Amino acid sequence: MTFADPALGRVWDTLPDARIVGGAVRDALAGRDVADYDLATPLPPDAVMAALKNAGIKVVPTGLAHGTVTAVVDGRPFEITTLRRDVETDGRHAVVAFTADWRQDASRRDFTINAMSMTRDGTVFDYFGGRADLDSGRIRFVGDPATRIAEDYLRVLRFFRFQARYGRVAPDDATLRALHAGIPGLGRLSMERVWHELRRILAAPDPAEAIGLMRTLGIWRAVVPEASADADLTALPADPVLRLAALLSGNPLELATRLKLSNEDRDRLVRLTATPPVHGSDADLRRLLADHLPRDLIDRTWLDGDEPARQRLSTMKRPVFPLEGRDVVALGVPPGPSVGALLRDVRQWWMDGGCLAKRMACMTELAQRANLPKMNAKR
């Protein structure tokens, strides 16, 4: 197996001793699409940068302290990291030293399925049995689980991310004990990193077993106590925000703020919990469409398991109330609170009628409610 990628080929032409490492090797062996390529090399960062520049390849020093530079070929980034060994760890960050030992570099990676590397000719170097673990669906730490978690507590959540996507075998007792013992260390993690991992767990095709194990070990409650409700996540699209809403049992804004969700994800989560159930006649659905975003209503049908309502919504056009404040003022109503009050009254009349009345009918109704002659409504 080799990677037939011209942009990657240019990097390899420049750094022939480099190997593809980590996720690209894992996914290629698993027969999955490879999203991007990370490489490792025994060359020190300054030598890597010099070689790339001499080859006319743009290079960005993205993480020199950890030996990482980024080569940009045809607009695509390739991270290239010098082989490393850990000198010191504190539960989240590591002080590293560079090395030329491929096995030593692989030994600092989290799981066996992520510790493999591949040369340009397709030779796979697998020092810790990652290929067999990948084939059997076993997520296994490189070395002692408790030691690896103590080096970086984020590995507790990363374990479940990979268990949700690749795991078919339950972890052994030593791994279970280490995962549970790592719970206090989760409080040392940044919320951005916690949500990054939770988002990827929730985006797995079927995260139910992984989340169930997190609950059994007390890990889920430790990181998202506001999302402890039961829900059939496999009946929902692989949409992390939608699935989070299905599990929500607490205040959505508090959860979104604590996890530091993006503004878009935060607003969507809050809207999802405020969107009413979608049911009733076509007139009822038009009323809902007039007051809520179509996407939120579609999301709500997923939460309610109402496929017929979802199908009906997908064929309906969102109604738009045809009047604005300037239409009220144009009829001679002086600017002020009465303008808004009249507009709200007519809109409610429009809603009561199933959101079907056209502009002329709404103008006529407005003129009547404003006690103005009907002919003014034609303006």
C-alpha positions as CSV (number, residue, x, y, z in Angstrom):
1,M,0.0,0.0,0.0
2,T,1.3,3.4,-1.0
3,F,0.0,7.0,-1.0
4,A,-0.4,8.2,-4.6
5,D,-0.6,11.9,-3.8
6,P,1.5,14.4,-5.9
7,A,1.7,17.1,-3.2
8,L,2.8,14.5,-0.7
9,G,5.2,13.2,-3.3
10,R,6.9,16.6,-3.4
11,V,7.4,16.5,0.4
12,W,8.9,13.0,0.2
13,D,11.2,14.0,-2.7
14,T,12.6,16.7,-0.4
15,L,12.6,14.5,2.8
16,P,13.1,10.9,1.6
17,D,13.7,9.6,5.1
18,A,10.4,10.9,6.4
19,R,7.5,8.6,7.2
20,I,3.8,9.1,7.4
21,V,2.7,8.7,11.0
22,G,-0.4,8.4,13.2
23,G,-3.9,8.7,11.8
24,A,-3.1,8.5,8.1
25,V,-1.5,5.1,8.6
26,R,-4.3,3.9,10.9
27,D,-7.0,5.0,8.5
28,A,-5.3,3.7,5.4
29,L,-4.9,0.2,7.0
30,A,-8.5,0.3,8.1
31,G,-9.7,1.1,4.6
32,R,-11.0,4.5,5.5
33,D,-10.5,7.9,3.8
34,V,-7.4,9.7,4.8
35,A,-8.1,13.3,5.6
36,D,-4.6,14.6,6.0
37,Y,-1.0,13.5,6.3
38,D,1.4,14.0,9.2
39,L,5.0,13.1,8.8
40,A,7.9,12.5,11.1
41,T,11.6,12.7,10.4
42,P,14.9,12.2,12.2
43,L,16.2,15.5,10.9
44,P,16.1,18.5,13.3
45,P,13.6,21.3,12.6
46,D,16.2,23.7,11.2
47,A,17.4,21.1,8.7
48,V,13.8,20.3,7.7
49,M,13.0,24.0,7.1
50,A,16.2,24.5,5.0
51,A,15.5,21.5,2.8
52,L,11.9,22.6,2.2
53,K,13.0,26.2,1.3
54,N,15.7,24.9,-1.0
55,A,13.0,22.8,-2.8
56,G,10.9,25.9,-3.2
57,I,8.2,24.7,-0.8
58,K,6.6,27.2,1.6
59,V,7.3,26.3,5.2
60,V,5.7,27.7,8.4
61,P,7.4,27.2,11.8
62,T,4.1,26.2,13.6
63,G,5.6,24.6,16.7
64,L,9.4,24.7,16.8
65,A,9.5,24.0,20.5
66,H,8.0,20.6,19.8
67,G,9.8,20.1,16.5
68,T,6.9,20.8,14.2
69,V,6.9,22.7,11.0
70,T,4.3,22.9,8.3
71,A,5.0,22.5,4.6
72,V,2.5,24.0,2.2
73,V,2.2,22.4,-1.2
74,D,-0.4,23.4,-3.7
75,G,-2.2,25.1,-0.8
76,R,-2.3,22.0,1.3
77,P,-0.6,21.8,4.7
78,F,1.6,18.9,5.8
79,E,2.8,18.8,9.4
80,I,6.4,17.5,9.7
81,T,7.7,16.8,13.2
82,T,11.2,15.8,14.3
83,L,11.3,12.5,16.2
84,R,11.0,13.2,20.0
85,R,11.2,11.7,23.4
86,D,9.6,13.1,26.5
87,V,11.8,14.7,29.1
88,E,9.1,15.9,31.4
89,T,5.3,15.7,31.6
90,D,2.8,17.4,33.8
91,G,-0.5,15.8,33.0
92,R,-1.2,18.0,29.9
93,H,2.1,19.3,28.4
94,A,5.4,17.7,27.7
95,V,9.0,19.0,27.5
96,V,10.6,17.1,24.7
97,A,14.1,16.4,23.3
98,F,14.8,15.4,19.7
99,T,15.9,11.9,18.8
100,A,16.7,9.8,15.8
101,D,15.1,6.7,17.3
102,W,11.8,5.8,15.6
103,R,10.7,3.3,18.2
104,Q,11.4,5.8,21.0
105,D,9.2,8.4,19.2
106,A,6.5,5.8,18.7
107,S,6.6,4.8,22.4
108,R,5.4,8.3,23.4
109,R,2.2,8.1,21.4
110,D,-1.1,7.3,23.1
111,F,-2.5,4.2,21.5
112,T,-1.0,1.3,19.5
113,I,-3.2,2.1,16.5
114,N,-1.7,5.6,16.4
115,A,1.9,4.5,16.9
116,M,2.5,3.1,13.4
117,S,4.6,4.7,10.7
118,M,4.9,4.1,7.0
119,T,7.6,4.8,4.4
120,R,7.1,6.0,0.9
121,D,7.3,2.4,-0.5
122,G,4.5,1.3,1.8
123,T,6.5,-0.5,4.5
124,V,4.7,-0.3,7.8
125,F,6.6,-0.1,11.1
126,D,4.5,-1.3,13.9
127,Y,6.5,-1.6,17.1
128,F,3.6,-2.3,19.5
129,G,1.1,-4.5,17.7
130,G,-1.1,-1.6,16.5
131,R,-2.1,-3.4,13.3
132,A,-3.4,-6.5,15.1
133,D,-5.3,-4.2,17.5
134,L,-6.8,-2.3,14.6
135,D,-7.9,-5.6,13.0
136,S,-9.5,-6.8,16.2
137,G,-11.0,-3.5,17.3
138,R,-9.0,-3.1,20.4
139,I,-8.0,0.3,21.7
140,R,-4.9,-0.2,23.7
141,F,-2.5,2.2,25.3
142,V,1.2,2.1,24.4
143,G,2.7,0.8,27.6
144,D,1.0,1.1,31.0
145,P,-2.4,2.8,30.8
146,A,-2.1,4.6,34.2
147,T,1.3,6.0,33.3
148,R,0.2,7.2,29.8
149,I,-2.9,8.9,31.3
150,A,-0.8,10.6,34.0
151,E,1.3,12.1,31.2
152,D,-1.7,13.7,29.6
153,Y,-5.2,13.5,31.1
154,L,-6.7,14.3,27.8
155,R,-6.0,10.7,26.8
156,V,-9.0,9.7,29.0
157,L,-11.3,11.4,26.5
158,R,-9.2,10.4,23.5
159,F,-9.6,6.8,24.5
160,F,-13.3,7.1,24.1
161,R,-13.1,9.0,20.9
162,F,-11.2,6.1,19.3
163,Q,-13.3,3.5,21.1
164,A,-16.4,5.0,19.5
165,R,-14.9,4.9,16.0
166,Y,-12.6,1.8,16.0
167,G,-13.4,-0.2,19.1
168,R,-15.2,-3.5,19.0
169,V,-13.6,-5.1,22.0
170,A,-14.2,-4.0,25.6
171,P,-11.1,-2.6,27.4
172,D,-9.2,-4.7,29.9
173,D,-9.4,-4.3,33.6
174,A,-6.2,-2.3,33.9
175,T,-7.4,0.2,31.3
176,L,-10.7,0.5,33.0
177,R,-9.1,1.2,36.3
178,A,-6.7,3.8,34.8
179,L,-9.5,5.6,33.0
180,H,-11.5,5.9,36.2
181,A,-8.5,6.9,38.2
182,G,-7.9,9.7,35.7
183,I,-11.2,11.5,36.4
184,P,-9.6,14.1,38.9
185,G,-7.1,15.1,36.2
186,L,-9.9,16.0,33.8
187,G,-10.4,19.2,35.7
188,R,-7.0,20.4,34.7
189,L,-7.9,20.4,31.0
190,S,-9.0,23.4,29.1
191,M,-12.7,23.4,28.2
192,E,-11.9,23.9,24.6
193,R,-10.0,20.7,24.5
194,V,-12.7,18.8,26.4
195,W,-15.3,19.9,23.9
196,H,-13.0,19.1,21.0
197,E,-12.9,15.5,22.1
198,L,-16.6,15.3,23.2
199,R,-17.6,16.7,19.8
200,R,-15.6,14.0,18.0
201,I,-17.1,11.3,20.3
202,L,-20.6,12.5,19.5
203,A,-19.9,12.7,15.8
204,A,-19.0,9.0,15.6
205,P,-21.4,6.9,13.6
206,D,-22.5,5.0,16.8
207,P,-21.1,6.4,20.0
208,A,-23.7,4.7,22.3
209,E,-21.4,2.0,23.7
210,A,-18.5,4.4,24.3
211,I,-20.8,6.9,26.0
212,G,-22.4,4.1,28.0
213,L,-18.9,3.1,29.3
214,M,-18.1,6.7,30.1
215,R,-21.2,6.8,32.2
216,T,-20.5,3.5,33.9
217,L,-17.0,4.8,34.9
218,G,-18.3,8.2,36.0
219,I,-16.4,10.0,33.3
220,W,-19.4,11.4,31.4
221,R,-20.9,13.0,34.5
222,A,-17.5,14.4,35.4
223,V,-17.3,16.4,32.1
224,V,-20.9,17.0,31.1
225,P,-23.3,16.5,34.1
226,E,-25.8,18.7,32.3
227,A,-26.1,16.1,29.5
228,S,-27.2,13.0,31.5
229,A,-30.5,12.2,29.8
230,D,-31.0,9.0,27.9
231,A,-31.4,9.1,24.2
232,D,-31.1,6.8,21.2
233,L,-28.2,8.6,19.5
234,T,-28.1,6.1,16.6
235,A,-31.5,7.3,15.5
236,L,-30.0,10.8,15.0
237,P,-27.6,12.1,12.3
238,A,-24.0,12.1,13.3
239,D,-24.3,15.7,14.4
240,P,-22.6,16.5,17.7
241,V,-24.7,19.5,18.6
242,L,-28.0,17.8,17.8
243,R,-26.9,14.7,19.8
244,L,-25.8,16.9,22.7
245,A,-29.2,18.6,22.7
246,A,-30.8,15.1,22.8
247,L,-28.8,14.3,26.0
248,L,-29.4,17.6,27.6
249,S,-30.9,17.6,31.1
250,G,-29.6,21.0,32.4
251,N,-29.4,24.6,31.3
252,P,-28.2,24.7,27.7
253,L,-26.6,28.2,28.0
254,E,-24.7,27.2,31.1
255,L,-23.4,24.1,29.4
256,A,-22.4,25.9,26.2
257,T,-20.7,28.6,28.2
258,R,-18.8,26.2,30.4
259,L,-17.6,24.1,27.4
260,K,-16.8,27.3,25.5
261,L,-18.8,26.3,22.4
262,S,-18.5,28.5,19.4
263,N,-21.1,31.2,19.1
264,E,-22.8,29.3,16.3
265,D,-22.9,26.0,18.3
266,R,-24.0,27.8,21.5
267,D,-26.9,29.6,19.8
268,R,-28.0,26.5,18.0
269,L,-28.0,24.5,21.2
270,V,-30.1,27.1,23.0
271,R,-32.5,27.4,20.1
272,L,-32.9,23.7,19.9
273,T,-34.1,23.4,23.5
274,A,-36.5,26.4,23.0
275,T,-38.0,25.1,19.7
276,P,-41.5,23.6,20.3
277,P,-42.5,20.2,19.1
278,V,-43.5,20.1,15.4
279,H,-47.0,18.7,14.9
280,G,-50.5,19.7,13.7
281,S,-52.0,20.8,10.4
282,D,-50.2,22.5,7.5
283,A,-51.4,25.8,9.0
284,D,-49.8,24.9,12.3
285,L,-46.6,24.1,10.5
286,R,-46.7,27.4,8.6
287,R,-47.1,29.2,11.9
288,L,-44.1,27.5,13.3
289,L,-42.1,28.2,10.2
290,A,-43.0,31.9,10.5
291,D,-41.5,32.1,14.0
292,H,-38.6,29.6,13.9
293,L,-35.7,28.8,11.6
294,P,-36.5,25.8,9.3
295,R,-33.3,24.1,10.4
296,D,-34.3,24.3,14.0
297,L,-37.7,22.8,13.3
298,I,-36.1,20.0,11.3
299,D,-33.7,19.4,14.2
300,R,-36.7,19.3,16.5
301,T,-38.3,16.5,14.4
302,W,-35.1,14.5,14.9
303,L,-35.3,15.0,18.6
304,D,-38.9,14.0,18.6
305,G,-38.5,11.1,16.2
306,D,-41.1,12.5,13.9
307,E,-40.1,11.7,10.4
308,P,-43.6,12.5,8.8
309,A,-43.4,16.0,10.2
310,R,-39.8,16.3,8.9
311,Q,-41.0,15.2,5.4
312,R,-43.8,17.7,5.4
313,L,-41.5,20.6,6.5
314,S,-39.0,19.8,3.8
315,T,-41.7,20.6,1.1
316,M,-43.0,23.8,2.7
317,K,-41.8,27.3,2.0
318,R,-41.2,29.5,4.9
319,P,-44.0,32.2,5.1
320,V,-42.9,35.8,5.6
321,F,-45.2,38.4,7.1
322,P,-45.6,41.0,4.3
323,L,-45.7,44.2,6.3
324,E,-43.1,46.3,8.0
325,G,-43.2,49.3,10.3
326,R,-42.8,51.8,7.5
327,D,-46.1,50.4,6.1
328,V,-47.9,51.5,9.2
329,V,-46.3,55.0,9.2
330,A,-47.2,55.4,5.5
331,L,-50.9,55.1,6.4
332,G,-50.5,58.2,8.6
333,V,-49.9,56.5,12.0
334,P,-47.4,58.7,13.9
335,P,-44.1,57.0,14.8
336,G,-44.1,55.6,18.3
337,P,-45.2,52.5,20.3
338,S,-48.5,52.4,18.4
339,V,-46.7,51.4,15.2
340,G,-45.3,48.3,16.8
341,A,-48.5,47.4,18.6
342,L,-50.5,47.7,15.3
343,L,-47.9,45.6,13.4
344,R,-48.1,42.9,16.1
345,D,-51.9,42.8,16.0
346,V,-52.0,42.4,12.3
347,R,-49.3,39.8,12.3
348,Q,-51.3,37.8,14.9
349,W,-54.3,38.0,12.6
350,W,-52.1,36.8,9.7
351,M,-50.8,33.9,11.9
352,D,-54.4,33.0,13.0
353,G,-55.3,32.7,9.4
354,G,-52.5,30.2,8.8
355,C,-50.0,32.8,7.4
356,L,-51.8,32.8,4.0
357,A,-53.0,36.4,3.7
358,K,-51.2,38.5,1.0
359,R,-49.9,42.0,1.4
360,M,-53.1,43.8,0.2
361,A,-55.3,41.8,2.6
362,C,-52.9,42.6,5.4
363,M,-52.9,46.3,4.5
364,T,-56.7,46.4,4.5
365,E,-56.7,44.7,8.0
366,L,-54.1,47.2,9.2
367,A,-56.2,50.2,8.0
368,Q,-59.3,48.8,9.8
369,R,-57.4,48.3,13.0
370,A,-55.9,51.8,12.7
371,N,-59.4,53.2,12.1
372,L,-58.3,54.6,8.7
373,P,-60.3,54.6,5.4
374,K,-59.9,51.5,3.4
375,M,-58.7,53.3,0.4
376,N,-55.5,54.3,2.2
377,A,-54.7,50.6,2.5
378,K,-54.0,50.6,-1.3
379,R,-50.9,52.8,-0.9
